[in-house]
Amino acid sequence: TVSVIEIASALATADVHPKRSLLFLTFFGEEIGLIGANFYMKHPLVPLKNTVANINLEQMGRTDEQDGKQVGKFAFTGPTYSNIPGLMEEAAKTEGVGIYEKKGADAFFGRSDNYAFAEAGIVDHTIVVAFEYPDYHGVADEWEKLDYDNMAKVDRGVAAGLARLADETEAPKWSNAPEANKYRK
């Protein structure tokens, strides 16, 4: 939620605004059935036919990914499913932020709020710094374990990527990956 607020604030106060509008939302109840995301899909603030992409943020503050520490970079769920990761990677580099690929990241695609958008055919992904970490969803997952400096840096990279995405002439597209075909409408 903090990343959503900070990125929205930065883009709203930027000197130059992208061609497309950006809508910033936070949802409730992901772990109990995507309650908020599914509610939004039934009651959108903007007609879904005008929604060209969705980028969901998860776990932006932890760097202790189970496969190794991730600093100054982020990853996508379903990275092979669309052209969004490539577009955002180029822009994030301007902020000194990189993209990493987690083996098996496609399998995480259906595990977050982005999935409600995908089911409606909207090109989307979830961005994470750490997919899973030692106390993921556990009682020891406390705020003191967040890396705020890294989160701020990564947020700047994500903001640059979102601005680039919203400034593109063409809307993002699902890839030809077999897994992405089921979301193409």
C-alpha positions in Angstrom: 0.0 0.0 0.0 2.9 2.4 0.8 4.4 1.7 -2.6 1.1 2.4 -4.3 0.7 5.7 -2.5 4.3 6.8 -3.1 4.3 5.9 -6.8 0.9 7.6 -7.3 2.1 10.7 -5.6 5.3 10.8 -7.6 3.5 10.4 -11.0 0.8 12.9 -10.0 3.3 15.6 -9.2 5.6 14.9 -12.2 6.2 17.8 -14.6 5.2 15.6 -17.6 2.2 13.3 -17.5 1.8 10.2 -19.7 -0.7 10.0 -22.5 -2.9 7.5 -20.8 -4.5 7.9 -17.4 -3.3 5.8 -14.5 -5.7 4.6 -11.8 -4.3 3.5 -8.4 -6.2 1.0 -6.3 -5.7 -1.1 -3.3 -7.7 -4.2 -2.7 -8.8 -6.2 0.3 -9.1 -10.0 0.7 -6.7 -11.4 -1.8 -5.9 -14.5 0.3 -9.6 -15.3 0.9 -10.7 -15.3 -2.8 -9.6 -12.0 -4.4 -12.6 -10.3 -2.8 -11.6 -6.7 -3.5 -10.3 -7.4 -7.0 -13.4 -9.4 -8.0 -15.6 -6.7 -6.6 -13.8 -4.1 -8.7 -14.2 -6.2 -11.8 -18.0 -6.1 -11.3 -18.0 -2.4 -10.3 -15.1 -0.7 -12.2 -14.4 3.0 -11.9 -13.4 3.0 -15.6 -15.1 0.8 -18.1 -13.0 -2.4 -18.4 -12.9 -2.1 -22.2 -10.8 1.1 -21.6 -8.4 -0.6 -19.2 -5.4 -1.6 -21.2 -3.2 -3.1 -18.4 -3.0 -3.8 -14.7 0.1 -3.9 -12.6 -0.3 -5.3 -9.1 2.3 -4.8 -6.4 3.2 -7.4 -3.8 5.9 -7.7 -1.2 7.8 -4.7 -2.2 9.7 -4.2 1.1 11.3 -7.6 1.7 14.6 -8.4 0.0 15.2 -11.9 1.5 13.8 -13.9 -1.4 14.2 -17.6 -0.7 16.5 -17.9 -3.8 18.8 -15.2 -2.5 18.7 -11.5 -1.5 17.2 -9.2 -4.1 18.3 -5.6 -3.9 17.8 -2.9 -6.5 15.6 -5.1 -8.7 12.1 -6.6 -9.0 10.5 -9.4 -10.8 7.2 -10.2 -12.6 4.8 -13.1 -12.1 4.0 -14.6 -15.5 7.0 -12.8 -17.1 6.6 -14.7 -20.4 2.9 -13.8 -20.7 3.2 -10.3 -22.2 5.4 -7.5 -23.5 5.0 -5.5 -20.2 8.2 -6.8 -18.5 10.4 -5.7 -21.4 8.8 -2.3 -21.6 9.1 -1.7 -17.9 12.6 -3.0 -17.6 13.9 -0.4 -20.1 12.4 2.4 -18.1 13.4 1.0 -14.7 17.0 1.1 -15.8 16.9 4.9 -16.0 16.4 4.8 -12.2 19.2 2.3 -11.6 16.7 -0.6 -11.0 16.9 -4.0 -12.7 14.6 -6.9 -13.3 15.4 -10.4 -12.3 13.9 -13.6 -13.5 12.8 -16.2 -10.9 12.7 -19.8 -12.1 9.1 -20.8 -12.2 7.7 -17.3 -11.9 4.9 -18.1 -14.4 3.5 -20.4 -11.7 2.9 -17.4 -9.4 0.7 -15.6 -12.0 -2.6 -16.9 -10.6 -1.8 -16.2 -7.0 -2.6 -12.5 -6.6 -5.1 -9.8 -7.4 -3.9 -9.5 -10.9 -5.6 -12.7 -11.7 -9.1 -11.1 -11.7 -8.0 -8.8 -14.4 -6.4 -11.6 -16.5 -9.6 -13.5 -16.4 -11.3 -10.5 -18.0 -8.6 -10.5 -20.8 -6.7 -7.4 -19.4 -3.0 -7.7 -19.8 -1.5 -7.7 -16.3 1.2 -8.9 -14.0 2.2 -8.8 -10.3 5.5 -7.1 -9.5 7.4 -8.4 -6.4 10.8 -7.9 -4.9 10.7 -11.2 -3.0 8.2 -13.9 -4.1 8.6 -15.8 -0.9 10.8 -15.4 2.2 11.5 -17.3 5.4 8.5 -16.1 7.4 6.1 -15.5 4.4 2.5 -15.2 5.8 3.9 -16.0 9.2 3.6 -14.3 12.6 7.3 -13.3 12.4 6.7 -11.2 9.2 7.1 -7.8 10.9 7.7 -4.3 9.6 11.2 -4.2 11.0 12.3 -6.6 8.3 11.4 -4.2 5.5 14.2 -2.6 3.6 12.8 0.9 3.2 15.7 2.3 1.2 15.5 -0.5 -1.3 11.7 -0.2 -1.5 12.0 3.5 -2.3 14.6 2.8 -5.0 12.5 0.0 -6.5 9.4 2.2 -6.3 11.2 4.8 -8.5 12.0 2.1 -11.0 8.4 0.8 -11.0 7.1 4.4 -11.4 9.4 5.0 -14.4 8.1 1.7 -15.9 4.4 2.7 -15.3 5.0 6.1 -16.9 6.6 4.4 -19.9 3.7 1.9 -20.2 1.1 4.7 -20.0 3.0 6.7 -22.6 3.2 3.9 -25.2 1.2 4.4 -28.4 0.2 0.8 -28.5 -1.5 -1.0 -25.6 0.4 -3.9 -24.0 -0.2 -7.3 -25.6 -0.4 -10.9 -24.4 2.5 -12.9 -25.7 2.2 -16.1 -27.8 3.1 -18.2 -24.7 0.7 -21.1 -24.5 -0.2 -20.2 -20.9 -1.1 -16.6 -22.0 -3.5 -17.8 -24.7 -6.3 -18.5 -22.2 -6.4 -14.8 -21.2 -6.5 -13.4 -24.7 -10.0 -12.3 -25.4 
